Amino acid sequence: MNKFIAPEYLFDGNRLIQNSVLEIQNGRVYEIHHNALLSDFPTAISLNGILSPGFIDLQVNGGGAVLFNDDPSIHGLQRIVNAHNVSGTSHILPTVITDKIEVMKQAADSVSAAIEQGLAGVLGIHFEGPHISEPKKGVHPEVSIRTLGDAEKKLYSRSDIGIKLITLDPDAVSLEDIKYLIANNCIVSVGHTNASYVSIKAAIDAGASGFTHLYNAMSPLTGREPGAVGAALNSERVYAGIILDGFHVDYVSAKLAWKIKNQLTNSSAFPDSSEKKTGKLYLVSDAMSSIGSDQTSFNLFNQTVSVCNGKLTNESGTLAGAHLNLLMAVQNTKQHLNISNEACLKMAITYPAEFIGIDANKFAVVKGSEANFIQLDEYLNLIQHHTY
């Protein structure tokens, strides 16, 4: 017998709509009845708040007391996935920051095994480094920063590890290398870079399509040199992730980025631009092992990273990832950027999905999609998960 679900609001991956009834059959959406009258569906289960697909986080270093660099195993991966799933994140790109090639290979092997075994929530892998700028390395270990060699090329060309997102500094690799990565189905994101606007523009022209944690660990926008930030904000084609924990980026700067990358992309000011149909600023957690655990400190490349009032710093006071999940980031976005629930949800679901080129139906509520949802209240607090 089919089930009928009547949410107060439905976020279908594109719009926040009312007066809809979902008809569920065998764990999938069989039909969506729009402008529905509840009297026509006497068995429908009414749900308060918003029914939505789960969040998509493209930068997850760890969770559940596990750091993927330290435990690049399928067991460690499962704990990370679980730590984020409980707060509404349904899919992640587990992220390996700059490290030895052996660690990168182990992480890739675990992701491959997870995909083969059908571990829910693992989309692929994000290699954040090691081809980055030393002046903008942050907490990445300088000893492992290197150019792109044959061993990395072989790793990046694998076809068994799902989505492949590579964060790199355009000054650390050649344009030919960027084109090689694109040709091997990698998504190239600019990050941890001190490169000039001209250098980064060339990388975008070669196929780079994203920026990793906008504003952080990248050359700033100034009057005479637009830098990486200027390139990210000026290019209509590229996406940018942003960490909204209140520490990595001032909310005024975040709102400015949102106006440029999201609000204006939906503006009639660009009626003839096919690239202006969607927003390009999306949320990431940059979560470390502390999220989803009771850790107050952990070891990162022989340095102690401490959690203090929600902020992660190493012994020298440098930010070391984030004590954040996407649910918290979505709530911060609503509270501090003062934008609609629909706009917040797009930044956590729609735009990251579009950036990595996943079929929109996979992360939307449409006929035939899996009936796995999260229920949120009007303030975007998580009420519960729903699987039918």
Salt bridges, closest charged atoms under 4 A:
ASP12 OD2 - ARG15 NH2 3.71
GLU23 OE1 - HIS33 NE2 2.81
GLU31 OE1 - LYS367 NZ 3.48
ASP99 OD1 - LYS100 NZ 3.71
ASP109 OD1 - ARG158 NH1 2.79
GLU128 OE2 - HIS140 NE2 3.58
GLU128 OE2 - HIS192 NE2 2.86
GLU128 OE2 - HIS213 NE2 3.16
GLU152 OE2 - ARG146 NE 2.69
ASP160 OD2 - ARG158 NH2 2.90
ASP177 OD1 - LYS153 NZ 3.28
ASP205 OD2 - LYS201 NZ 3.11
ASP205 OD1 - ARG237 NH2 3.43
ASP245 OD2 - HIS248 ND1 2.88
GLU342 OE2 - LYS346 NZ 3.66
GLU370 OE2 - ARG28 NH2 3.81
